[in-house]
Amino acid sequence: MKTSMKERVPGIALLLAAMVFSIVPLVSMLSAALQPQGTTPTGISWPSHPHWHNFVDAWQVADITPLLVSSLILVAGVVPFAALFATMAGYALGALKIPGGVVFFVLLLLGLTLPREATIVPIYYQIRDMGLLNTRLGLILVLIGSFMPFAVYWMRAHFLSMPKELSEASSLDGAGPWQSFVRIQVPLAVPAIASMCLLLFLWTWNTFLQAIVLIDDPSKRTMAGALQNFVGLHSTDVVLLNAGSLLIMAPTIVVFLVFQRHFVKALISGAVKG
């Protein structure tokens, strides 16, 4: 159905406003990152002589290379396992209707309401008692547990939207719940799983609080922890701080641009299925 220009104007205006609110901060950070070091940039002004070497200096000052490796290790340890557990749990809650599933789902909803600041102290003592303090394994376990409520909720919503006729047809053909899950449900859930993995990657990459509290060795933390290297006791190098922030943000922006079609496809499919 065709829509008139008058009906499309509000949507276009909202999209333009969203673009401005998204792009202006990045442009401001880029202009500040290219200013001479030691200055305090104000507003958005492109320098007459951009200092592109600020990005190299920021990389060296923050010693980002070991943090980059550490972030990749954490992402590799969190995203695949969290996606696997969330997909299986979402299928059990959304398609199999297991006994006690309602209670488990309510507990997941309660987990969504808990702020990380409220749980970081008991998590610290639990990880300490497990002997995993100052290890990446301990942080990986904490992140997987922290992401489970939303991830399971996301996958449960997807499996609830799938037609019941698919499961009924597979059972008539002799397929059990596991075969139906692996051969039918998972291939159809690829957009939802891919979009969930994208969110898990972004959250893991930007983890700061848990990494600071649970890991003493700065080289084992995430790249977000590099920002504290630009903040001194009496002063902050705003130029290098902006340059370092852009370096840390760059991988997440690239990953999102590569996988954004899966994210949009999952949102659209969830909107049109009843």
C-alpha angles and dihedrals in degrees: 000000000000120000126210124242090250090060093046097050096080092050092048091048092052091049092050091048091050090050092051093049090049100044103038095066091050092049090048091051092048093050090048092048091056096053122102113281116260094032127111109231118212124195124340114311125148109227119238089228109032113211100219090168087073088083091055091047092049090051091052097042093051093039089226098174097080090041090053091053091046092050091051090051091050092048091050090050098044109035102052096044095041090050092048095049093043093049093051093044092046091051091050093050098039105037110016098045093214121199111272091017093130092055091047091049092051089052089052090052089052088052089057091057096054114097116224091237090062094054102038096088098052089042090054093054092044093051090046092053089050090055092240099114113131092016130113090227090062092050091047091054091048093049093048090051092046093052096044099086095057095035093052091044089052095050093042089056090052095050091046089057093054116100113259089221089076093061092042092051092048092050090051088054090055099259117144126217092271094049091046090050096049101037103033115015100042096050089050091047095056094108092049092046092047093050090047090050089052091055091045090052093051093048094047093047092050096045109133114147098051092044093051094048101040101038124055096182107083091206091064095054130088127273090259087071090065090076091075089065090070094054115083132190095257104015144021125219098227094185095055090040090059092044091050092047091054091049090052092046096047098081092048092050092049093048092049093050091050096048101030093106090062090050093050092044091054092049093048094047090050090051098052100041118087 
